[in-house]
Amino acid sequence: MANNQGPQGNHDPAGSTQMFRAFVDDAPQSRQAAAAASSGPRIGLIVGVVVAVAVVAAVAWLALA
């Protein structure tokens, strides 16, 4: 992080170019991570509902058999 020189060797005293490139390079990855995180609870909810229906069906089947 102490190296503030770009690939051409131009000195950037504020490091703003380097920070901007890090932000641009990181943005698509964080969007993908957010999409994966938001689909996680939804999948868990669907699996939970399926398991609950299966348990209720099994209990009903055993009670009526």
Secondary structure, 3 states (H helix, E strand, C coil): CCCCECCCCCECCCCHHHHHHHHHHHHHHHHHHHHHHHHHHHHHHHHHHHHHHHHHHHHHHHHHC
